[in-house]
Amino acid sequence: MTRLLFFGRLRDVTGFAERDLELPRDIATIADLRAFLSASDPDLGEAIAARGVRVAVNQSFCLNDLESVCDAREIAFMPPLSGG
Amino acid sequence: MIRVVVTAEAFAPAHETACFAAARDDRCGALASFVGYCRGHTHDGVVTTLELQHYPGFTEAEIERLARQVSAKHAFTALLVIHRVGVIPAGDAIVLVAAQSAHRAAAFAAVEEMMDYLKTDAPFWKREAGPDGARWIEPTSDDYARRQEHGA
């Protein structure tokens, strides 16, 4: 089971903060996951493809979309950060 | 010593700064601090509340990582970061950053650099709400330019 987390404006698109799901076996990378999410919700697919959106797997930032999600317990989609 | 607190509770910056100062060790000759407040009015109009989301666990770990990055450049002896999350009414403190060092330059620099990182690199998401609705706030070009100056 993998937990997907959404923050900021992405949460407005999904309507939820997190969701647990069993990823299909053919989803091996972030790119595969993007395609999978986009197929079920094109608006979400577009929102997570927007400039500045970063992905973290198991609380570690991914450097590119080819990173593996095979051992992912938690995958977070994060729009541009703004603290302070 | 680095202490990072992310809290949904209101905090009193003067009290927290006083406690931080009281716990200083004898290497400390300087203390600098910064407080950021939720404004009730911006160039976009009236603000009633700010809502700040964070990623529990990851946000704290990232702030600690950024603080260690600051520590590698500026010789502070102690650093305190308190950041509020949740719904924050106008007028309340959002963030407190305070640093102790032997001499003033490192404390000033550490506070400034830590704040610049918090604006662009710390996992927080901020939404401003007013009478005309709510909007997500993202770092400005000025925020990114300031961060760039630190060579990160």
gemmi code that builds the backbone of each chain (N, CA, C; Angstrom):
import gemmi

chains = {
    "A": [
        ("MET", (0.847, -1.199, 0.000), (0.000, 0.000, 0.000), (0.883, 1.249, 0.000)),
        ("THR", (0.513, 2.199, -0.845), (1.285, 3.445, -0.922), (0.368, 4.611, -0.569)),
        ("ARG", (0.908, 5.532, 0.219), (0.123, 6.716, 0.589), (0.527, 7.884, -0.306)),
        ("LEU", (-0.455, 8.458, -0.987), (-0.200, 9.652, -1.794), (-0.641, 10.865, -0.989)),
        ("LEU", (0.222, 11.898, -0.967), (-0.095, 13.118, -0.220), (-0.076, 14.318, -1.161)),
        ("PHE", (-1.024, 15.222, -0.952), (-1.111, 16.423, -1.781), (-1.153, 17.643, -0.873)),
        ("PHE", (-0.479, 18.703, -1.303), (-0.412, 19.914, -0.485), (-0.821, 21.143, -1.291)),
        ("GLY", (-1.152, 22.217, -0.539), (-1.438, 23.516, -1.142), (-2.514, 23.431, -2.206)),
        ("ARG", (-2.251, 24.103, -3.343), (-3.270, 24.172, -4.392), (-3.607, 22.790, -4.964)),
        ("LEU", (-2.706, 21.832, -4.848), (-2.997, 20.479, -5.373), (-4.121, 19.824, -4.563)),
        ("ARG", (-4.185, 20.161, -3.281), (-5.226, 19.615, -2.415), (-6.604, 20.134, -2.850)),
        ("ASP", (-6.613, 21.374, -3.384), (-7.886, 21.922, -3.885), (-8.350, 21.147, -5.117)),
        ("VAL", (-7.398, 20.658, -5.914), (-7.737, 19.924, -7.135), (-8.240, 18.527, -6.784)),
        ("THR", (-7.537, 17.852, -5.865), (-7.933, 16.476, -5.518), (-9.175, 16.457, -4.626)),
        ("GLY", (-9.287, 17.489, -3.781), (-10.378, 17.489, -2.806), (-10.047, 16.662, -1.573)),
        ("PHE", (-8.842, 16.101, -1.518), (-8.418, 15.365, -0.314), (-6.921, 15.571, -0.089)),
        ("ALA", (-6.496, 15.337, 1.159), (-5.094, 15.557, 1.520), (-4.245, 14.319, 1.249)),
        ("GLU", (-4.831, 13.143, 1.452), (-4.058, 11.916, 1.252), (-4.968, 10.767, 0.858)),
        ("ARG", (-4.359, 9.790, 0.206), (-5.121, 8.611, -0.188), (-4.177, 7.408, -0.240)),
        ("ASP", (-4.633, 6.301, 0.327), (-3.847, 5.060, 0.277), (-4.307, 4.249, -0.916)),
        ("LEU", (-3.341, 3.792, -1.705), (-3.747, 2.914, -2.802), (-2.675, 1.892, -3.134)),
        ("GLU", (-3.147, 0.809, -3.713), (-2.259, -0.271, -4.157), (-1.847, 0.102, -5.575)),
        ("LEU", (-0.564, 0.427, -5.771), (-0.127, 0.830, -7.110), (-0.063, -0.395, -8.019)),
        ("PRO", (-0.595, -0.286, -9.246), (-0.467, -1.404, -10.189), (1.010, -1.756, -10.396)),
        ("ARG", (1.283, -3.015, -10.659), (2.665, -3.508, -10.772), (3.484, -2.819, -11.863)),
        ("ASP", (2.792, -2.353, -12.914), (3.551, -1.752, -14.027), (3.943, -0.295, -13.754)),
        ("ILE", (3.625, 0.208, -12.566), (4.072, 1.568, -12.238), (5.421, 1.471, -11.520)),
        ("ALA", (6.475, 1.827, -12.236), (7.827, 1.655, -11.690), (8.471, 2.986, -11.323)),
        ("THR", (8.081, 4.064, -12.009), (8.750, 5.353, -11.801), (7.727, 6.463, -11.528)),
        ("ILE", (8.261, 7.624, -11.152), (7.401, 8.804, -10.963), (6.648, 9.115, -12.257)),
        ("ALA", (7.331, 8.990, -13.388), (6.696, 9.273, -14.682), (5.496, 8.349, -14.902)),
        ("ASP", (5.652, 7.063, -14.558), (4.537, 6.115, -14.693), (3.371, 6.533, -13.799)),
        ("LEU", (3.725, 6.966, -12.579), (2.682, 7.355, -11.630), (1.929, 8.586, -12.132)),
        ("ARG", (2.676, 9.545, -12.695), (2.034, 10.746, -13.255), (1.023, 10.349, -14.324)),
        ("ALA", (1.427, 9.436, -15.228), (0.554, 9.004, -16.319), (-0.691, 8.304, -15.759)),
        ("PHE", (-0.464, 7.488, -14.730), (-1.562, 6.756, -14.093), (-2.572, 7.729, -13.455)),
        ("LEU", (-2.052, 8.734, -12.708), (-2.937, 9.694, -12.042), (-3.668, 10.555, -13.065)),
        ("SER", (-2.935, 10.908, -14.130), (-3.493, 11.751, -15.174), (-4.635, 11.040, -15.905)),
        ("ALA", (-4.491, 9.727, -16.096), (-5.519, 8.954, -16.790), (-6.820, 8.927, -15.982)),
        ("SER", (-6.686, 8.880, -14.638), (-7.906, 8.819, -13.835), (-8.457, 10.207, -13.520)),
        ("ASP", (-7.579, 11.235, -13.549), (-8.031, 12.602, -13.272), (-7.143, 13.588, -14.054)),
        ("PRO", (-7.596, 13.939, -15.269), (-6.775, 14.825, -16.123), (-6.447, 16.162, -15.459)),
        ("ASP", (-7.376, 16.704, -14.653), (-7.098, 17.983, -13.973), (-5.930, 17.829, -13.004)),
        ("LEU", (-5.915, 16.703, -12.293), (-4.812, 16.441, -11.362), (-3.513, 16.230, -12.141)),
        ("GLY", (-3.607, 15.504, -13.244), (-2.429, 15.276, -14.092), (-1.794, 16.586, -14.527)),
        ("GLU", (-2.656, 17.528, -14.903), (-2.179, 18.845, -15.346), (-1.590, 19.616, -14.158)),
        ("ALA", (-2.272, 19.534, -13.014), (-1.819, 20.291, -11.834), (-0.458, 19.802, -11.343)),
        ("ILE", (-0.229, 18.484, -11.369), (1.066, 17.988, -10.868), (2.181, 18.146, -11.902)),
        ("ALA", (1.784, 18.467, -13.160), (2.800, 18.701, -14.193), (3.213, 20.174, -14.229)),
        ("ALA", (2.521, 21.025, -13.438), (2.797, 22.464, -13.464), (4.218, 22.757, -12.985)),
        ("ARG", (4.730, 23.895, -13.461), (6.088, 24.317, -13.122), (6.215, 24.473, -11.597)),
        ("GLY", (7.301, 23.976, -11.075), (7.582, 24.175, -9.652), (7.033, 23.089, -8.741)),
        ("VAL", (6.220, 22.160, -9.292), (5.702, 21.086, -8.444), (6.801, 20.042, -8.251)),
        ("ARG", (7.085, 19.732, -6.983), (8.136, 18.752, -6.667), (7.516, 17.502, -6.057)),
        ("VAL", (8.258, 16.400, -6.207), (7.772, 15.117, -5.696), (8.781, 14.603, -4.677)),
        ("ALA", (8.277, 14.049, -3.585), (9.154, 13.401, -2.606), (8.673, 11.967, -2.409)),
        ("VAL", (9.614, 11.029, -2.421), (9.299, 9.624, -2.152), (9.905, 9.269, -0.799)),
        ("ASN", (9.084, 8.717, 0.083), (9.518, 8.373, 1.443), (10.255, 9.549, 2.099)),
        ("GLN", (9.675, 10.741, 1.969), (10.172, 11.977, 2.593), (11.560, 12.386, 2.107)),
        ("SER", (11.832, 12.096, 0.842), (13.098, 12.541, 0.249), (12.787, 13.094, -1.147)),
        ("PHE", (13.254, 14.321, -1.422), (12.947, 14.944, -2.716), (13.495, 14.122, -3.881)),
        ("CYS", (12.698, 13.969, -4.931), (13.163, 13.288, -6.148), (13.854, 14.305, -7.046)),
        ("LEU", (14.902, 13.876, -7.697), (15.624, 14.780, -8.588), (15.058, 14.740, -9.997)),
        ("ASN", (14.455, 13.595, -10.381), (13.826, 13.522, -11.699), (12.721, 12.460, -11.715)),
        ("ASP", (12.014, 12.419, -12.846), (10.835, 11.548, -12.959), (11.170, 10.078, -13.178)),
        ("LEU", (12.460, 9.772, -13.317), (12.837, 8.375, -13.556), (13.090, 7.631, -12.247)),
        ("GLU", (12.962, 8.371, -11.137), (13.193, 7.699, -9.848), (12.109, 6.653, -9.577)),
        ("SER", (12.527, 5.600, -8.912), (11.654, 4.449, -8.684), (10.604, 4.720, -7.602)),
        ("VAL", (9.440, 4.158, -7.795), (8.407, 4.222, -6.748), (8.111, 2.813, -6.225)),
        ("CYS", (8.969, 1.856, -6.602), (8.707, 0.451, -6.243), (8.660, 0.226, -4.729)),
        ("ASP", (9.523, 0.927, -3.968), (9.530, 0.742, -2.516), (8.865, 1.908, -1.791)),
        ("ALA", (8.049, 2.654, -2.540), (7.474, 3.859, -1.943), (6.353, 3.524, -0.970)),
        ("ARG", (6.512, 3.994, 0.260), (5.420, 3.902, 1.241), (4.599, 5.186, 1.188)),
        ("GLU", (5.307, 6.275, 0.813), (4.681, 7.595, 0.856), (5.203, 8.417, -0.325)),
        ("ILE", (4.301, 8.980, -1.111), (4.710, 9.836, -2.230), (3.961, 11.152, -2.096)),
        ("ALA", (4.723, 12.252, -2.016), (4.108, 13.566, -1.805), (4.281, 14.443, -3.033)),
        ("PHE", (3.216, 15.125, -3.408), (3.257, 16.099, -4.505), (3.146, 17.486, -3.885)),
        ("MET", (4.172, 18.313, -4.167), (4.262, 19.603, -3.488), (4.393, 20.776, -4.455)),
        ("PRO", (3.414, 21.687, -4.438), (3.562, 22.904, -5.250), (4.655, 23.789, -4.655)),
        ("PRO", (4.999, 24.913, -5.315), (6.073, 25.757, -4.780), (5.863, 26.059, -3.290)),
        ("LEU", (6.970, 26.027, -2.549), (6.930, 26.157, -1.100), (6.908, 27.628, -0.705)),
        ("SER", (6.223, 27.941, 0.373), (6.238, 29.330, 0.845), (6.021, 29.409, 2.342)),
        ("GLY", (7.106, 29.524, 3.080), (6.995, 29.657, 4.532), (7.230, 31.091, 4.957)),
        ("GLY", (7.520, 31.270, 6.224), (7.924, 32.567, 6.758), (6.801, 33.580, 6.878)),
    ],
    "B": [
        ("MET", (23.785, 24.018, 18.756), (22.459, 23.552, 19.140), (21.418, 24.160, 18.184)),
        ("ILE", (20.634, 23.268, 17.580), (19.581, 23.729, 16.681), (18.254, 23.215, 17.229)),
        ("ARG", (17.292, 24.108, 17.394), (15.975, 23.678, 17.865), (14.919, 24.166, 16.875)),
        ("VAL", (14.118, 23.216, 16.366), (13.081, 23.541, 15.390), (11.735, 23.121, 15.966)),
        ("VAL", (10.798, 24.049, 15.992), (9.453, 23.750, 16.489), (8.441, 24.165, 15.435)),
        ("VAL", (7.587, 23.245, 15.036), (6.474, 23.583, 14.144), (5.211, 23.350, 14.972)),
        ("THR", (4.409, 24.390, 15.130), (3.286, 24.293, 16.067), (1.997, 24.902, 15.526)),
        ("ALA", (0.894, 24.292, 15.883), (-0.413, 24.846, 15.516), (-0.914, 25.807, 16.593)),
        ("GLU", (-0.149, 25.911, 17.697), (-0.533, 26.802, 18.798), (0.068, 28.188, 18.601)),
        ("ALA", (-0.645, 29.211, 19.061), (-0.086, 30.573, 19.054), (1.122, 30.592, 19.995)),
        ("PHE", (2.135, 31.388, 19.668), (3.291, 31.506, 20.568), (3.619, 32.980, 20.786)),
        ("ALA", (4.291, 33.252, 21.914), (4.649, 34.626, 22.267), (6.130, 34.829, 21.956)),
        ("PRO", (6.449, 35.561, 20.886), (7.851, 35.707, 20.473), (8.761, 36.262, 21.574)),
        ("ALA", (8.260, 37.243, 22.342), (9.109, 37.856, 23.375), (9.465, 36.819, 24.451)),
        ("HIS", (8.476, 36.016, 24.833), (8.703, 34.984, 25.842), (9.689, 33.935, 25.326)),
        ("GLU", (9.473, 33.478, 24.093), (10.356, 32.452, 23.517), (11.784, 32.970, 23.375)),
        ("THR", (11.910, 34.248, 22.970), (13.244, 34.845, 22.811), (13.933, 34.968, 24.174)),
        ("ALA", (13.147, 35.339, 25.191), (13.713, 35.478, 26.544), (14.211, 34.123, 27.063)),
        ("CYS", (13.428, 33.052, 26.816), (13.852, 31.708, 27.255), (15.123, 31.279, 26.522)),
        ("PHE", (15.145, 31.576, 25.220), (16.310, 31.234, 24.396), (17.542, 31.984, 24.909)),
        ("ALA", (17.355, 33.262, 25.254), (18.465, 34.083, 25.756), (18.947, 33.571, 27.119)),
        ("ALA", (17.978, 33.184, 27.964), (18.328, 32.738, 29.321), (19.165, 31.461, 29.283)),
        ("ALA", (18.977, 30.652, 28.235), (19.685, 29.369, 28.144), (21.021, 29.491, 27.409)),
        ("ARG", (21.475, 30.722, 27.150), (22.717, 30.872, 26.366), (23.919, 30.370, 27.168)),
        ("ASP", (24.944, 29.933, 26.462), (26.145, 29.482, 27.164), (27.189, 30.604, 27.153)),
        ("ASP", (28.324, 30.358, 27.783), (29.271, 31.472, 27.957), (30.105, 31.791, 26.713)),
        ("ARG", (29.849, 31.082, 25.613), (30.488, 31.465, 24.343), (29.692, 32.570, 23.657)),
        ("CYS", (28.455, 32.765, 24.098), (27.524, 33.670, 23.410), (27.791, 35.126, 23.794)),
        ("GLY", (28.079, 35.930, 22.763), (28.256, 37.362, 22.994), (27.240, 38.176, 22.224)),
        ("ALA", (26.398, 37.475, 21.429), (25.437, 38.191, 20.590), (24.202, 37.340, 20.367)),
        ("LEU", (23.061, 38.006, 20.314), (21.821, 37.302, 19.984), (21.043, 38.198, 19.027)),
        ("ALA", (20.641, 37.626, 17.887), (19.812, 38.367, 16.930), (18.537, 37.579, 16.724)),
        ("SER", (17.424, 38.286, 16.516), (16.173, 37.569, 16.295), (15.304, 38.294, 15.276)),
        ("PHE", (14.421, 37.525, 14.669), (13.474, 38.069, 13.697), (12.109, 37.463, 13.977)),
        ("VAL", (11.061, 38.284, 13.902), (9.693, 37.784, 14.043), (8.906, 38.189, 12.808)),
        ("GLY", (8.208, 37.227, 12.210), (7.312, 37.526, 11.091), (5.880, 37.431, 11.585)),
        ("TYR", (5.074, 38.450, 11.269), (3.678, 38.476, 11.708), (2.732, 38.362, 10.517)),
        ("CYS", (1.550, 37.879, 10.782), (0.496, 37.845, 9.776), (-0.080, 39.258, 9.653)),
        ("ARG", (0.109, 39.860, 8.482), (-0.389, 41.227, 8.276), (-1.907, 41.227, 8.083)),
        ("GLY", (-2.544, 42.300, 8.512), (-3.989, 42.422, 8.326), (-4.316, 43.102, 7.011)),
        ("HIS", (-3.263, 43.644, 6.365), (-3.480, 44.352, 5.112), (-2.254, 44.188, 4.221)),
        ("THR", (-2.460, 43.799, 2.966), (-1.351, 43.716, 2.008), (-1.740, 44.516, 0.778)),
        ("HIS", (-0.869, 44.556, -0.234), (-1.196, 45.312, -1.452), (-2.392, 44.689, -2.183)),
        ("ASP", (-2.736, 43.425, -1.821), (-3.905, 42.792, -2.443), (-5.190, 43.042, -1.655)),
        ("GLY", (-5.095, 43.746, -0.543), (-6.300, 44.066, 0.222), (-6.253, 43.552, 1.649)),
        ("VAL", (-7.445, 43.416, 2.228), (-7.565, 43.021, 3.636), (-7.346, 41.517, 3.785)),
        ("VAL", (-6.567, 41.150, 4.789), (-6.334, 39.733, 5.096), (-6.958, 39.447, 6.458)),
        ("THR", (-7.820, 38.439, 6.504), (-8.409, 38.090, 7.806), (-7.634, 36.951, 8.465)),
        ("THR", (-7.258, 35.952, 7.659), (-6.459, 34.842, 8.198), (-5.465, 34.345, 7.153)),
        ("LEU", (-4.441, 33.683, 7.658), (-3.521, 32.928, 6.809), (-3.714, 31.471, 7.190)),
        ("GLU", (-3.634, 30.584, 6.194), (-3.653, 29.161, 6.517), (-2.329, 28.572, 6.039)),
        ("LEU", (-1.626, 27.929, 6.946), (-0.345, 27.323, 6.569), (-0.420, 25.812, 6.715)),
        ("GLN", (-0.157, 25.125, 5.617), (-0.062, 23.662, 5.660), (1.405, 23.278, 5.772)),
        ("HIS", (1.656, 22.127, 6.389), (3.027, 21.590, 6.381), (2.943, 20.084, 6.208)),
        ("TYR", (4.093, 19.455, 6.080), (4.188, 18.021, 5.861), (4.856, 17.471, 7.126)),
        ("PRO", (4.048, 16.999, 8.098), (4.611, 16.612, 9.395), (5.792, 15.640, 9.264)),
        ("GLY", (6.836, 15.905, 9.970), (8.038, 15.066, 9.912), (8.996, 15.582, 8.859)),
        ("PHE", (8.525, 15.686, 7.640), (9.373, 16.138, 6.530), (9.715, 17.624, 6.694)),
        ("THR", (8.715, 18.438, 7.069), (8.955, 19.880, 7.220), (10.027, 20.133, 8.288)),
        ("GLU", (9.887, 19.484, 9.440), (10.862, 19.676, 10.520), (12.255, 19.228, 10.065)),
        ("ALA", (12.308, 18.073, 9.383), (13.603, 17.539, 8.933), (14.249, 18.467, 7.905)),
        ("GLU", (13.451, 19.034, 7.020), (13.988, 19.947, 6.008), (14.502, 21.236, 6.648)),
        ("ILE", (13.770, 21.767, 7.636), (14.235, 22.988, 8.304), (15.558, 22.702, 9.024)),
        ("GLU", (15.660, 21.525, 9.649), (16.916, 21.176, 10.330), (18.065, 21.048, 9.323)),
        ("ARG", (17.756, 20.482, 8.162), (18.784, 20.360, 7.119), (19.227, 21.760, 6.656)),
        ("LEU", (18.265, 22.665, 6.448), (18.596, 24.030, 6.023), (19.394, 24.739, 7.114)),
        ("ALA", (19.039, 24.485, 8.378), (19.753, 25.114, 9.497), (21.208, 24.635, 9.547)),
        ("ARG", (21.413, 23.340, 9.236), (22.804, 22.828, 9.231), (23.594, 23.462, 8.094)),
        ("GLN", (22.886, 23.733, 6.975), (23.512, 24.415, 5.843), (23.949, 25.830, 6.267)),
        ("VAL", (23.085, 26.513, 7.007), (23.420, 27.859, 7.510), (24.585, 27.759, 8.494)),
        ("SER", (24.547, 26.720, 9.314), (25.582, 26.519, 10.331), (26.971, 26.326, 9.728)),
        ("ALA", (27.004, 25.725, 8.530), (28.283, 25.487, 7.861), (28.925, 26.800, 7.401)),
        ("LYS", (28.099, 27.846, 7.228), (28.609, 29.128, 6.724), (28.772, 30.182, 7.813)),
        ("HIS", (27.902, 30.122, 8.819), (27.914, 31.165, 9.849), (28.039, 30.494, 11.210)),
        ("ALA", (29.035, 30.912, 11.960), (29.380, 30.209, 13.209), (28.464, 30.605, 14.358)),
        ("PHE", (27.190, 30.182, 14.280), (26.329, 30.430, 15.434), (26.547, 29.333, 16.472)),
        ("THR", (26.242, 29.653, 17.732), (26.366, 28.651, 18.794), (25.011, 28.019, 19.092)),
        ("ALA", (23.922, 28.725, 18.768), (22.579, 28.162, 18.949), (21.626, 28.834, 17.976)),
        ("LEU", (20.655, 28.036, 17.502), (19.664, 28.578, 16.567), (18.294, 28.045, 16.965)),
        ("LEU", (17.322, 28.947, 16.988), (15.951, 28.575, 17.322), (15.040, 28.961, 16.164)),
        ("VAL", (14.212, 28.026, 15.708), (13.208, 28.323, 14.675), (11.858, 27.845, 15.207)),
        ("ILE", (10.905, 28.771, 15.339), (9.534, 28.384, 15.692), (8.646, 28.825, 14.530)),
        ("HIS", (7.887, 27.905, 13.979), (7.032, 28.234, 12.834), (5.628, 27.762, 13.119)),
        ("ARG", (4.688, 28.657, 12.976), (3.278, 28.333, 13.214), (2.666, 27.718, 11.967)),
        ("VAL", (1.710, 26.805, 12.153), (0.927, 26.242, 11.051), (-0.554, 26.287, 11.433)),
        ("GLY", (-1.406, 25.932, 10.484), (-2.849, 25.960, 10.727), (-3.423, 27.309, 10.347)),
        ("VAL", (-4.560, 27.640, 10.913), (-5.213, 28.919, 10.592), (-4.694, 29.980, 11.561)),
        ("ILE", (-4.137, 31.057, 10.982), (-3.466, 32.091, 11.781), (-4.186, 33.422, 11.589)),
        ("PRO", (-4.760, 33.980, 12.657), (-5.440, 35.266, 12.497), (-4.447, 36.405, 12.274)),
        ("ALA", (-4.902, 37.440, 11.549), (-4.056, 38.618, 11.324), (-3.590, 39.162, 12.671)),
        ("GLY", (-2.322, 39.547, 12.719), (-1.758, 40.102, 13.953), (-0.927, 39.097, 14.724)),
        ("ASP", (-1.169, 37.793, 14.514), (-0.404, 36.779, 15.242), (0.977, 36.573, 14.618)),
        ("ALA", (1.910, 36.102, 15.441), (3.250, 35.770, 14.943), (3.186, 34.475, 14.140)),
        ("ILE", (3.889, 34.454, 13.004), (3.981, 33.244, 12.176), (5.297, 32.532, 12.442)),
        ("VAL", (6.367, 33.318, 12.515), (7.693, 32.710, 12.599), (8.614, 33.511, 13.517)),
        ("LEU", (9.443, 32.767, 14.246), (10.514, 33.381, 15.037), (11.802, 32.651, 14.687)),
        ("VAL", (12.823, 33.410, 14.311), (14.156, 32.831, 14.117), (15.102, 33.621, 15.007)),
        ("ALA", (15.876, 32.929, 15.835), (16.840, 33.612, 16.696), (18.154, 32.842, 16.691)),
        ("ALA", (19.240, 33.567, 16.698), (20.562, 32.932, 16.673), (21.470, 33.561, 17.712)),
        ("GLN", (22.305, 32.733, 18.318), (23.345, 33.209, 19.237), (24.693, 32.917, 18.612)),
        ("SER", (25.616, 33.853, 18.832), (26.980, 33.629, 18.339), (27.944, 34.413, 19.224)),
        ("ALA", (29.231, 34.210, 18.981), (30.232, 34.917, 19.783), (30.176, 36.416, 19.486)),
        ("HIS", (30.093, 36.742, 18.180), (30.050, 38.147, 17.755), (28.842, 38.376, 16.868)),
        ("ARG", (28.455, 39.640, 16.678), (27.156, 39.929, 16.076), (27.015, 39.482, 14.625)),
        ("ALA", (28.080, 39.528, 13.849), (27.946, 39.287, 12.400), (27.341, 37.915, 12.104)),
        ("ALA", (27.808, 36.882, 12.798), (27.311, 35.522, 12.523), (25.845, 35.391, 12.911)),
        ("ALA", (25.443, 36.027, 14.007), (24.042, 35.929, 14.446), (23.120, 36.635, 13.455)),
        ("PHE", (23.495, 37.851, 13.032), (22.695, 38.574, 12.024), (22.585, 37.742, 10.744)),
        ("ALA", (23.721, 37.258, 10.260), (23.748, 36.534, 8.985), (22.947, 35.233, 9.059)),
        ("ALA", (23.067, 34.526, 10.180), (22.360, 33.241, 10.319), (20.848, 33.459, 10.304)),
        ("VAL", (20.386, 34.496, 11.003), (18.945, 34.769, 11.056), (18.440, 35.142, 9.663)),
        ("GLU", (19.181, 36.008, 8.984), (18.743, 36.456, 7.660), (18.710, 35.293, 6.668)),
        ("GLU", (19.759, 34.500, 6.682), (19.835, 33.396, 5.720), (18.776, 32.324, 6.022)),
        ("MET", (18.570, 32.041, 7.297), (17.548, 31.053, 7.670), (16.172, 31.532, 7.219)),
        ("MET", (15.881, 32.817, 7.405), (14.581, 33.358, 6.971), (14.424, 33.254, 5.458)),
        ("ASP", (15.505, 33.552, 4.729), (15.418, 33.482, 3.266), (15.150, 32.046, 2.817)),
        ("TYR", (15.755, 31.078, 3.480), (15.480, 29.669, 3.146), (14.041, 29.302, 3.488)),
        ("LEU", (13.549, 29.792, 4.631), (12.167, 29.464, 5.029), (11.163, 29.965, 3.990)),
        ("LYS", (11.496, 31.083, 3.346), (10.596, 31.661, 2.343), (10.511, 30.827, 1.073)),
        ("THR", (11.588, 30.136, 0.733), (11.611, 29.463, -0.579), (11.821, 27.958, -0.513)),
        ("ASP", (12.410, 27.444, 0.551), (12.837, 26.033, 0.553), (12.184, 25.163, 1.620)),
        ("ALA", (11.486, 25.764, 2.566), (10.899, 24.944, 3.632), (9.505, 24.494, 3.209)),
        ("PRO", (9.162, 23.229, 3.464), (7.866, 22.706, 3.019), (6.670, 23.266, 3.806)),
        ("PHE", (6.258, 24.466, 3.401), (5.042, 25.089, 3.918), (4.257, 25.580, 2.712)),
        ("TRP", (2.932, 25.599, 2.864), (2.068, 26.147, 1.820), (1.116, 27.110, 2.487)),
        ("LYS", (1.050, 28.314, 1.908), (0.399, 29.425, 2.595), (-0.761, 29.981, 1.773)),
        ("ARG", (-1.914, 30.083, 2.398), (-3.088, 30.644, 1.710), (-3.615, 31.822, 2.516)),
        ("GLU", (-3.822, 32.921, 1.797), (-4.291, 34.153, 2.422), (-5.790, 34.266, 2.189)),
        ("ALA", (-6.553, 34.512, 3.250), (-8.001, 34.662, 3.080), (-8.442, 36.046, 3.510)),
        ("GLY", (-9.350, 36.628, 2.734), (-9.905, 37.940, 3.049), (-11.347, 37.980, 2.620)),
        ("PRO", (-11.947, 39.166, 2.664), (-13.365, 39.269, 2.305), (-13.650, 38.839, 0.861)),
        ("ASP", (-12.627, 38.931, -0.019), (-12.848, 38.594, -1.433), (-12.462, 37.157, -1.775)),
        ("GLY", (-12.225, 36.335, -0.777), (-11.863, 34.941, -1.050), (-10.439, 34.643, -0.621)),
        ("ALA", (-9.943, 33.488, -1.074), (-8.620, 33.040, -0.629), (-7.703, 32.833, -1.824)),
        ("ARG", (-6.391, 33.008, -1.607), (-5.433, 32.748, -2.685), (-4.155, 32.164, -2.103)),
        ("TRP", (-3.551, 31.245, -2.874), (-2.292, 30.637, -2.457), (-1.155, 31.611, -2.701)),
        ("ILE", (-0.235, 31.654, -1.743), (0.924, 32.546, -1.852), (2.140, 31.706, -2.246)),
        ("GLU", (2.848, 32.176, -3.258), (4.085, 31.482, -3.636), (5.237, 32.467, -3.539)),
        ("PRO", (6.468, 31.965, -3.439), (7.600, 32.886, -3.291), (7.645, 33.895, -4.443)),
        ("THR", (8.076, 35.113, -4.137), (8.185, 36.151, -5.162), (9.558, 36.056, -5.824)),
        ("SER", (9.724, 36.779, -6.939), (11.029, 36.776, -7.605), (12.088, 37.348, -6.668)),
        ("ASP", (11.673, 38.286, -5.808), (12.592, 38.863, -4.833), (13.040, 37.788, -3.827)),
        ("ASP", (12.080, 36.937, -3.393), (12.430, 35.841, -2.467), (13.468, 34.920, -3.104)),
        ("TYR", (13.235, 34.557, -4.390), (14.179, 33.657, -5.065), (15.542, 34.323, -5.248)),
        ("ALA", (15.518, 35.648, -5.544), (16.780, 36.364, -5.751), (17.596, 36.396, -4.460)),
        ("ARG", (16.912, 36.611, -3.336), (17.608, 36.656, -2.044), (18.232, 35.298, -1.731)),
        ("ARG", (17.473, 34.233, -2.042), (17.980, 32.886, -1.772), (19.220, 32.611, -2.622)),
        ("GLN", (19.149, 33.078, -3.888), (20.257, 32.872, -4.824), (21.552, 33.491, -4.302)),
        ("GLU", (21.397, 34.623, -3.586), (22.570, 35.318, -3.045), (23.355, 34.438, -2.070)),
        ("HIS", (22.663, 33.466, -1.466), (23.358, 32.597, -0.508), (24.084, 31.456, -1.203)),
        ("GLY", (23.938, 31.386, -2.508), (24.683, 30.393, -3.276), (24.190, 28.973, -3.065)),
        ("ALA", (22.912, 28.830, -2.616), (22.388, 27.471, -2.378), (21.932, 26.842, -3.682)),
    ],
}
model = gemmi.Model(1)
for chain_id, residues in chains.items():
    chain = gemmi.Chain(chain_id)
    for i, (resn, *xyz) in enumerate(residues, 1):
        res = gemmi.Residue()
        res.name, res.seqid = resn, gemmi.SeqId(i, " ")
        for name, pos in zip(("N", "CA", "C"), xyz):
            atom = gemmi.Atom()
            atom.name, atom.element = name, gemmi.Element(name[0])
            atom.pos, atom.b_iso = gemmi.Position(*pos), 0.0
            res.add_atom(atom)
        chain.add_residue(res)
    model.add_chain(chain)
structure = gemmi.Structure()
structure.add_model(model)
structure.setup_entities()
